């Protein structure tokens, strides 16, 4: 499978091997030179992630429906309550505690997306289509 990998401050590249995607994902840091990345299929569907390590937010855009989703967990992994703000190279995002993912979660979802396999069962998707269209 060939997909377009885009990473902050790097030239977009066509990737054929997931190992290259995984290397990029594991190198992301919300405070570093690369703090977000996306992977796009030929139909325009994509996954994107901001942050890195133990503070990632991941979203997906489905084509042709143009629905926009944010990943979340049934049980939050972080101890804080209430909304938090993730600061990264692309700006900032408000997130709920259950939307904070660890890089292991992100890698698993990106791998499934890359291989056109079902997403891990512990990852749920919140429809953000109405919110994204308003902004």
N, C-alpha and C positions, 0 to 999 in steps of 0.2 A: 504494500500500500504506500502511496506517495501522498504526503500532506505538507502544507506550508507551516513552518515553525517561525514565529515572530517573537523576538525577545528585545526587551528594552535596550536601546543603544547598540543594537547589532543589526546587520543586514538580514532581511528575511531569507530563509533558505528552504528549499524542498528537502524533505527527509524521507528516507526509505526504511530506516532502522529505528526501532524504538529506543535503543541504547543512547542515541544522540539526544532524544527528547528527555529521557530520564536524567542524563548528565546536566542538561540545562535546568531542569526542575530542581534538582538537588542543590544547584548553585545559587538559587534565588534567595535574596535577603531583602526584607522590607527597607532596610537602611543602606543597602549596597548599590553597586552600579547596575545590577540587574534585579529588578523588584517585581516584574510582571512578564508573563509570556502567554502566547496563545498558539493553538494548533487548529488549523482549518482544513476541512475535507474539500474535495473538488466541488461538492454541491453547495458550498458556502456555510455549512454548519461548522460551529467552532466551540472549543473549550477555551476558557481563559482563567488565569490564576494571578492573584496579586499577593504580595507578601512572601513568606518563606519560612522554613523551619517549622515552628509550632504556632505560627500565626498566618494562616493562609485563608483566602476567600476565593471560591471557585464558582464560575458561572458558565452557562452553556446557552448557545443560540441554535435553535433547530430550524432547518430549512426543509421544505418551502413554507412551513407554517409561520415562521418568524417569531415563534414563542421564545421567551427568554426566561431562563431558570437559574436559581442560585442553590448550590448544594448546602445541605445541612445534615446534622446527625440527630437521631431520636434522643440521644443522651449526650449533652454537651461534655466535651473533654476538659474544658477550662473552668476554673472555680468562680469566676466573676459573674455577677448578675447585671442585667441591663445592657443597653447598647454601648458599644465601644467604637472607636474610630481607628481604622488602620491607615497609617500614613505610609505612602510608597511613592516611587518615582513618577507615577501617573497622576498623583493627586491624593485623595483620601476617600475612604468608603466607610459608611456606617454599617455595623454588623451586629447581629444578635449573638449571644454566647454559643448557640447551637450551630452557627454558621462558621465558626472558627475551626478550621481543619488543620491537621498536621500534614507535613509533606508526604508521609507514607500514604495517607488517604488520597492526596492529589495524584501521586504517581500511579496508584491503583486505578483511579478513574481515567487518567490520561491513557494508560495502557489499554484498558477496555475500549475506549474511544478509538484509539489507533488500530486495534485489532478487530473492530466492529463486533465486540462481544458485550454481553450484559454488564451493566455497572455493578460494583459490589453492593450487596444487599443492605449494608449499614448506611449507605449514602442515600439520602432522600433529596427530592427536588422541590423547591418552593417556586411557584410561578411568579415571576417579577415582570411579566410582559406589560401590564398596565403602568407600573411605576417607571420602567425604562422608557416607554413611549412618551411620558409626560415631561421627561427631563431633556 
